[in-house]
Amino acid sequence: MSDPLRSDVRLREVQNDDLEVFFEHQRDPEANRMAAVPARGRDAFMAHWAKIRADRTVILQTVAVDGDVAGNLVSWEQPGRRMVGYWVGRGYWGRGIATRALTLFLGVVRPRPLYANVAVHNAGSLRVLEKCGFRRVASHDFPHSTAGADAIDAVVLVLENQL
């Protein structure tokens, strides 16, 4: 891996081949624990991404680092809120990649306020959002998407101004 300060972080449109990398990223048990979401099987994952890509209100980008697919960023509408989320492969954690990618993405996603939900135990993601200007506004439980699982403690963050 290259020096993170010299890594070329870029955003680009999602390409079909990117989905295979995204699929592998979301299968990582440690990433699932940090994000507090279970991995999807291939068919469910591909169906989910087909739905996301077909929604014209969704803003979606691939994170490329030195030309390699490192993750993705997405912004979507929920009732009364525009949300943002991201997934970066574990090989890119701790290198400033997520912060640099999210900073670029915030230049693409112009509506404000912009909201994010993060599992309380995901200190790395909380740091990324706060470095990008988000502030904590609430804590809540959100239902875990696995049937029968308990709710997950989460933090709601908001970005109210342009960077």
Secondary structure, DSSP 8 states (H G I E B T S, - for coil): ---TTT--EEEE---TTHHHHHHHHHT-HHHHHHHT-----HHHHHHHHHHHHH-TT-EEEEEEETTEEEEEEEEEEETTEEEEEEEE-GGGTTTTHHHHHHHHHHHH---SSEEEEEETT-HHHHHHHHHTT-EEEEEEEE--SSTT---EEEEEEEE-S--
